[in-house]
């Protein structure tokens, strides 16, 4: 059994024959297992399949390069100062077995970062057992009024934030935040 190995873009293609029956295995990148491991009816069928895989790899790499260029252009043109103003209220809702809601006020904004000061929640209303709604209280700083660098990003977040420069996400250690109005109530829960 003679094995022939060739490479194409990020593919490693290994072909061989057993008793006159053609086989092919294909790996992508640094994968240790082949994503394709097939036996073919004849050499023509294998050649056609390998040509299709090479064309698909070209399309995949072109799409990957196109996405990378689009992301690069978005990073270069995105400016948080257009969407977030100093004094705006930011809410960060996070948690696993309970939902914590933290509020911040924007102190300053640069192109990609905001300086935040944590503020208190006011008007917490219990709506059920260990759950409720709260609003931000703009006047009272929470703790020592420390600055918290939070990166502003317009990447899509799974909790309803859209890939929209007018409504960017603010990334925290736990979850992501967004700009909110002082009178909007946000849900929270606790765990005993």
For each residue, the residues with C-beta under 8 A, 3 or more apart:
1: 16 17 18
2: 16 17
3: 14 15 16
4: 14 15 16
5: 12 13 14
6: 12 13 15
7: 11 12 13
8: 11 13 54 57
9: 54 57 58 61
10: 28 29 57 61
11: 7 8 26 27 28 53 54 57
12: 5 6 7 26 27 28
13: 5 6 7 8 24 25 26 50 53
14: 3 4 5 24 25 26 27 34
15: 3 4 6 22 23 24 25 46 50
16: 1 2 3 4 22 23
17: 1 2 20 21 22 23
18: 1 21 23
19:
20: 17
21: 17 18 39 40
22: 15 16 17 39 40 42 43 45 46
23: 15 16 17 18 37 38 39 40 46
24: 13 14 15 36 37 38 40 46 49 50
25: 13 14 15 34 36 37 38
26: 11 12 13 14 34 35 36 37 50 53
27: 11 12 14 31 32 33 34 35
28: 10 11 12 31 35 57
29: 10
30:
31: 27 28 34 35
32: 27
33: 27
34: 14 25 26 27 31 37
35: 26 27 28 31
36: 24 25 26 53
37: 23 24 25 26 34
38: 23 24 25 46 49
39: 21 22 23
40: 21 22 23 24 43 45 46 49
41: 45
42: 22 45 46
43: 22 40 46 47
44: 47 48
45: 22 40 41 42 48 49
46: 15 22 23 24 38 40 42 43 49 50
47: 43 44 50 51
48: 44 45 51 52
49: 24 38 40 45 46 52 53
50: 13 15 24 26 46 47 53 54
51: 47 48 54 55
52: 48 49 55 56
53: 11 13 26 36 49 50 56 57
54: 8 9 11 50 51 57 58
55: 51 52 58 59
56: 52 53 59 60
57: 8 9 10 11 28 53 54 60 61
58: 9 54 55 61 62
59: 55 56 62 63
60: 56 57 63 64
61: 9 10 57 58 64 65
62: 58 59 65 66
63: 59 60 66 67
64: 60 61 67 68
65: 61 62 68 69
66: 62 63 69 70
67: 63 64 70 71
68: 64 65 71 72
69: 65 66 72 73
70: 66 67 73 74
71: 67 68 74 75
72: 68 69 75 76
73: 69 70 76 77
74: 70 71 77 78 154
75: 71 72 78
76: 72 73
77: 73 74
78: 74 75 111 112 154 165 168
79: 82 111
80: 83 84 109 110 111 112 113 114 152 168
81: 84 109 110 111
82: 79 165 166
83: 80 165 166 167 168 179
84: 80 81 88 106 109 114 152 168 170 179
85: 88 106 109
86: 106 107 108 109
87: 105 106
88: 84 85 105 106 179
89: 103 104 105 106 119 136 138 179 180 181 182
90: 103 104 105 106 114 116 150 170 177 178 179 180
91: 101 102 103 104 136 177 178 180 186
92: 101 102 103 104 170 172 174 175 176 177
93: 99 100 101 102 159 175 177 186 187 188
94: 99 100 102 172 174 175
95: 98 99 100 174 189
96:
97: 191
98: 95 188 189 190 191
99: 93 94 95 187 188 189
100: 93 94 95 174 188
101: 91 92 93 121 134 186 187 188
102: 91 92 93 94 118 177
103: 89 90 91 92 118 119 120 121 136 137 142
104: 89 90 91 92 116 117 118 119 148 150 177
105: 87 88 89 90 116 117 119 136 138
106: 84 85 86 87 88 89 90 109 114 115 116 179
107: 86 114 115 116 117 147
108: 86 114 115
109: 80 81 84 85 86 106 113 114 115 152
110: 80 81 113 114
111: 78 79 80 81
112: 78 80 151 152
113: 80 109 110 149 150 151 152
114: 80 84 90 106 107 108 109 110 149 150 152 170
115: 106 107 108 109 147 148 149
116: 90 104 105 106 107 147 148 149 150 170
117: 104 105 107 141 145 146 147 148
118: 102 103 104 141 142 143 145 146 148
119: 89 103 104 105 136 137 138 139 140 141 142
120: 103 136 137 140 141 142
121: 101 103 124 134 135 136 137
122: 134 135 136 137 140
123: 134 135 137 185
124: 121 132 133 134 188
125: 132 133 134 185
126: 131 132
127: 131 132 133
128: 131 132
129:
130: 189 190 191 192
131: 126 127 128 187 188 189 190
132: 124 125 126 127 128 187 188 189
133: 124 125 127 185 186 187 188
134: 101 121 122 123 124 125 185 186 188
135: 121 122 123 182 183 184 185 186
136: 89 91 103 105 119 120 121 122 180 182
137: 103 119 120 121 122 123 140
138: 89 105 119 182
139: 119
140: 119 120 122 137
141: 117 118 119 120 144 145
142: 103 118 119 120 145
143: 118 146
144: 141
145: 117 118 141 142
146: 117 118 143
147: 107 115 116 117
148: 104 115 116 117 118 172
149: 113 114 115 116
150: 90 104 113 114 116 170 171 172 177
151: 112 113 170 171
152: 80 84 109 112 113 114 168 169 170 171
153: 168 169 170 171
154: 74 78 163 164 165 168 169
155: 163 169
156: 161 162 163
157: 160 161 169 176
158:
159: 93 175 176
160: 157
161: 156 157 164 167 168 169 176 178
162: 156 167
163: 154 155 156
164: 154 161 167 168
165: 78 82 83 154 168
166: 82 83
167: 83 161 162 164 178 179
168: 78 80 83 84 152 153 154 161 164 165 178
169: 152 153 154 155 157 161 176 177 178
170: 84 90 92 114 116 150 151 152 153 176 177 178 179
171: 150 151 152 153 176 177
172: 92 94 148 150 175 176 177
173:
174: 92 94 95 100
175: 92 93 94 159 172
176: 92 157 159 161 169 170 171 172
177: 90 91 92 93 102 104 150 169 170 171 172
178: 90 91 161 167 168 169 170
179: 83 84 88 89 90 106 167 170
180: 89 90 91 136 184 186
181: 89 184
182: 89 135 136 138
183: 135
184: 135 180 181
185: 123 125 133 134 135
186: 91 93 101 133 134 135 180
187: 93 99 101 131 132 133
188: 93 98 99 100 101 124 131 132 133 134
189: 95 98 99 130 131 132
190: 98 130 131
191: 97 98 130
192: 130
